[in-house]
Amino acid sequence: MREPHPIKGARASLFERLAISAAGGGVKPVIHDYTSLVAAVMEELERLLNTRCHMRGESAELAAGTVVDYGVPDLTSFSPANESEQRRLADVLAQRIAAYEPRLRDVRVVLAPSDSSPVGMRGRLVASLRSGSIYEPVSLLLAIDRQGVRIGAGEAAG
C-alpha cells in the first residue's frame, strides 16, 4: 500500500470530472497545472456567465445558491452607458462567480463601456485562484455583448 503524498496542481472541477468519467476516462483524479487550471476556470466562467437565470422575487430567494439559481440575469437590461448599472452588473457577476466557482475567492469585477460597440461592455475580473493549498492572484479580461460573455487572459475584445 502506498503512503499518501502531496500532488502538485489543483483538482479538476466537478463538471470536468463527470465529463471525463462519462467519456470512459474512469474515475482517476484529474490534476491541473497552473496554466491548465486557469484555462479550466475560464471555461467554467464562460459557461456560468452565458447561462441565464430568470428567477425573480420569492422564488429567487428560495433558490439562491442552488443549481436552480445557476447563471446570471438577462444582460440586456443593463445599460453600458450608465455607470450605476455597470457597477450593479459588476456586483451581480462577482456574486455569481463567488457562489459558483469555488476555486476563486475575493472576486472583484470592474466594467466599462466597450470602445467598439455601443451595446457592449468590457472589464476585468480580479480574484485569488486556489491552486492546491496556495492562492495565486489571477486577472481575466471580460467582453460582454449581444453574443454573450467572453473571458480571456490577453487583451479584452471590444
C-alpha positions as CSV (number, residue, x, y, z in Angstrom):
1,M,0.0,0.0,0.0
2,R,1.4,3.4,-1.0
3,E,1.6,6.2,1.5
4,P,-0.4,9.4,0.8
5,H,1.7,12.1,-0.8
6,P,1.0,15.7,-1.9
7,I,0.1,16.1,-5.6
8,K,1.2,19.3,-7.2
9,G,-1.6,21.1,-9.0
10,A,-5.3,21.5,-8.4
11,R,-8.2,19.1,-8.7
12,A,-10.5,19.4,-11.8
13,S,-14.0,20.8,-11.3
14,L,-17.0,18.5,-10.8
15,F,-18.2,19.2,-14.4
16,E,-14.7,18.2,-15.8
17,R,-14.6,15.0,-13.6
18,L,-18.1,14.0,-14.7
19,A,-17.3,14.6,-18.4
20,I,-14.1,12.5,-18.2
21,S,-16.0,9.7,-16.3
22,A,-18.8,9.8,-18.9
23,A,-16.3,9.6,-21.8
24,G,-14.9,6.4,-20.4
25,G,-11.9,8.0,-18.7
26,G,-12.7,6.3,-15.4
27,V,-12.6,7.9,-12.0
28,K,-8.9,8.7,-11.8
29,P,-8.2,12.1,-10.3
30,V,-7.6,14.9,-12.8
31,I,-4.9,17.4,-11.7
32,H,-4.2,20.7,-13.5
33,D,-1.0,22.6,-13.6
34,Y,-1.4,26.4,-13.2
35,T,-1.9,27.2,-16.9
36,S,-4.5,24.4,-17.5
37,L,-6.2,25.4,-14.2
38,V,-6.6,29.0,-15.4
39,A,-7.9,27.7,-18.7
40,A,-10.4,25.3,-17.0
41,V,-11.6,28.2,-14.7
42,M,-12.1,30.4,-17.7
43,E,-14.2,27.7,-19.4
44,E,-16.3,27.3,-16.3
45,L,-16.8,31.0,-16.0
46,E,-17.9,31.3,-19.6
47,R,-20.4,28.5,-19.0
48,L,-21.7,30.3,-15.9
49,L,-21.8,33.8,-17.4
50,N,-23.5,32.6,-20.6
51,T,-26.3,30.8,-18.7
52,R,-29.4,32.9,-18.0
53,C,-31.3,32.6,-14.7
54,H,-34.7,34.2,-15.0
55,M,-35.9,33.6,-11.4
56,R,-37.3,36.7,-9.6
57,G,-38.9,37.5,-6.3
58,E,-39.6,34.9,-3.6
59,S,-38.6,32.0,-6.0
60,A,-35.1,33.6,-6.5
61,E,-34.7,34.0,-2.7
62,L,-35.6,30.3,-2.1
63,A,-33.3,29.1,-4.9
64,A,-30.3,31.3,-4.0
65,G,-27.1,29.3,-4.1
66,T,-28.7,26.2,-5.6
67,V,-28.3,24.7,-9.0
68,V,-31.8,26.1,-9.8
69,D,-30.3,29.6,-9.4
70,Y,-27.2,28.9,-11.6
71,G,-26.4,31.6,-14.2
72,V,-26.8,35.3,-14.4
73,P,-29.8,37.5,-15.1
74,D,-30.6,38.7,-18.7
75,L,-27.8,41.1,-19.5
76,T,-29.8,43.3,-22.0
77,S,-31.5,45.0,-19.0
78,F,-28.1,46.6,-18.1
79,S,-27.2,49.8,-20.0
80,P,-23.5,50.0,-20.9
81,A,-23.6,53.8,-20.9
82,N,-24.9,54.1,-17.3
83,E,-22.2,53.9,-14.6
84,S,-24.5,52.8,-11.8
85,E,-25.8,50.0,-14.0
86,Q,-22.2,49.0,-14.9
87,R,-21.4,48.8,-11.1
88,R,-24.7,46.9,-10.5
89,L,-23.9,44.3,-13.2
90,A,-20.3,44.0,-12.0
91,D,-21.6,43.3,-8.5
92,V,-24.0,40.7,-9.8
93,L,-21.3,39.0,-11.8
94,A,-18.9,39.0,-8.9
95,Q,-21.6,37.5,-6.6
96,R,-22.4,34.7,-9.1
97,I,-18.8,33.9,-9.7
98,A,-18.1,33.7,-6.0
99,A,-21.1,31.5,-5.5
100,Y,-20.5,29.0,-8.3
101,E,-16.7,28.9,-8.9
102,P,-15.2,27.7,-5.6
103,R,-11.7,27.9,-7.0
104,L,-11.9,31.7,-6.9
105,R,-12.2,33.9,-3.8
106,D,-12.1,37.6,-3.2
107,V,-13.7,38.1,-6.6
108,R,-13.9,41.7,-7.9
109,V,-15.3,42.8,-11.3
110,V,-15.0,46.2,-12.9
111,L,-16.9,47.1,-16.1
112,A,-16.8,50.0,-18.6
113,P,-18.5,50.7,-21.9
114,S,-16.9,48.9,-24.9
115,D,-14.7,51.0,-27.2
116,S,-16.1,49.2,-30.3
117,S,-19.8,48.6,-29.5
118,P,-22.4,50.9,-28.1
119,V,-24.3,47.9,-26.6
120,G,-21.2,46.1,-25.2
121,M,-19.1,46.3,-22.1
122,R,-15.5,45.3,-21.3
123,G,-13.9,44.8,-18.0
124,R,-11.7,42.9,-15.7
125,L,-12.2,40.1,-13.1
126,V,-9.6,40.0,-10.4
127,A,-9.6,37.2,-7.8
128,S,-7.4,34.7,-5.9
129,L,-7.2,31.4,-7.6
130,R,-6.8,28.3,-5.5
131,S,-4.0,26.1,-6.8
132,G,-3.7,23.2,-4.4
133,S,-3.3,24.7,-1.0
134,I,-2.0,28.1,-2.3
135,Y,-3.9,31.1,-3.6
136,E,-2.5,32.9,-6.6
137,P,-3.7,36.2,-7.9
138,V,-5.5,36.0,-11.3
139,S,-6.7,38.7,-13.6
140,L,-9.0,37.9,-16.5
141,L,-10.5,40.2,-19.2
142,L,-14.2,40.3,-19.9
143,A,-16.0,41.2,-23.1
144,I,-19.8,41.4,-22.9
145,D,-22.1,42.0,-25.9
146,R,-25.2,40.6,-27.6
147,Q,-23.3,37.4,-28.4
148,G,-22.6,36.7,-24.7
149,V,-19.7,36.9,-22.4
150,R,-16.1,36.1,-23.4
151,I,-13.3,35.7,-21.0
152,G,-9.6,36.0,-21.9
153,A,-6.2,36.2,-20.3
154,G,-5.0,38.5,-23.1
155,E,-6.4,41.8,-24.3
156,A,-10.1,42.3,-24.0
157,A,-12.1,42.3,-27.1
158,G,-14.2,45.4,-27.7
